[in-house]
Amino acid sequence: MQLTKFSDFALRVLMYTHAAGDRLVTIEEMARSYRVSRAHLMKVVNALTRAGYLKAVRGRAGGLRLAKAADEIRLGDVVKTTEPDFALVECFATGNQCVISGRCRLPGVMKEALNDFIAALNRYTLASIALRPEDFVHPVRTEQQPPADISVA
């Protein structure tokens, strides 16, 4: 199982916003810091705002801040909000055509595993994974310098 990039970015947006403290942050700022698409982050921010995790302040000096305390934002709840599908096996999905549905014991095991996964995430809050503002500062790369995660032979 792998979380979508949407959920990954949602957690990172919340971490970044928390690290900023009372300072309003912008989507552009986060996109630059994370080196990701502004358009994709905009969708993530909209979902987090609708879900009540972020508060958007409009206007020229606007930006984003957390809508609730970091120790009230449980990671499992964020993932449940941002993941589109927890259909770990076919019979969890709409349009199930599995011929052993109704007799199979696998769905019970998978549902238990999924519940345990969310419960494990919910033991942690945004406050428990908080970073400092300087953790988000990236050195500027020159064209001759490859990113740190790419090896050059």
Secondary structure as UniProt FT lines:
FT   HELIX           5..19
FT   TURN            20..22
FT   HELIX           27..34
FT   HELIX           38..50
FT   TURN            51..52
FT   STRAND          54..57
FT   TURN            60..61
FT   STRAND          63..66
FT   HELIX           70..72
FT   HELIX           75..82
FT   HELIX           90..92
FT   TURN            94..95
FT   TURN            99..103
FT   HELIX           106..122
FT   HELIX           126..129
FT   HELIX           133..136
FT   TURN            143..144
FT   TURN            148..149
//
